[in-house]
């Protein structure tokens, strides 16, 4: 498992034959690893990635749930950016799983057409090999939400969830799972308990402190290993508002 610190190239033929062309303008602008890989915000995501890697000293494949207390805190954007940051590491293929069956958005953010995915695999209607697809970013693979179902909680109660996560860990170095908000449904708690670690996204001045505390408690009570929080929309922490944070490349000297 991930260990929470105390406070102080080969691909399957199915994926080789599949490809996707992504137009920059149609990808969600907040996916900074895609649009501005050399920018300040991308570096903040890499810093988060490095902290998570440090929590995994053995370098074993891991499953990581990314969630939030309530909607609108940036969990999906954080999950996709973090998955891209993991995919930058050498020889570490990554899969991002859209497990928000109530409001799926990972495929839409990447400008991918919706097709068979997680629900179809868990219900036995499709194989995981056929449901996986390139995400349009190097070494990143997508498992979309799949066909809409009336009661997502019943899908996640299936024993096939553990089997699927285990199989994905055999194939990918990191499995990043986007879930619904914790306080809106039981799905996040179930998925958190099945994963190696959970990251709670908190949008500054959006959710109430009590909601964030309650979400952490729910995840812990259901067996989740909460690694920490990732705070979004921290004001003043960027080169636009504080030039001391800027570190642009030096201009080339004239010959």
URUR-V519643 format. One line per field, one symbol per residue. ss: DSSP state (~ for helix, > for strand, _ for the rest). phi: phi as a letter, one per 20 degrees, with the letter a starting at -180 (. if undefined). A space follows every 10 residues. Layout:
ss=???
phi=???
This chain:
ss=__________ __~~~~~___ ___~~~____ _~~~~____~ ~~~~~~~~~~ ~~~~______ _>>>>>>>__ ____~~~~~~ ~~~~~~~___ ___>>>>>__ _____~~~~_ _______~~~ ~~_____~~~ ~_>>_____> >>>_______ _~~~~~___~ ~~~~~~~~~~ ~__>>>>>__ _~~~__~~~~ ~~~~__>>>> >>>_____~~ ~~~~~~~~~~ ~____>>>>> >>________ __~~~_____ _____
phi=.gdfffgh.d cfgfefeebb ddegfeegfe effeecfeef ffffffffgf fffffcffmf gcdcedbbfc fnenffffff ffffffffff lcfccddede fecfbffffe mdffbgbgff ffemebefff efbfenbgld dddffnffcf cggfffffff ffffffffff ddfcdddecf gfeeaegfff fffeefbcdd ecegmdefgf fffffgffff fenfefeqdc edlffnebff dbffefbfgf fffff
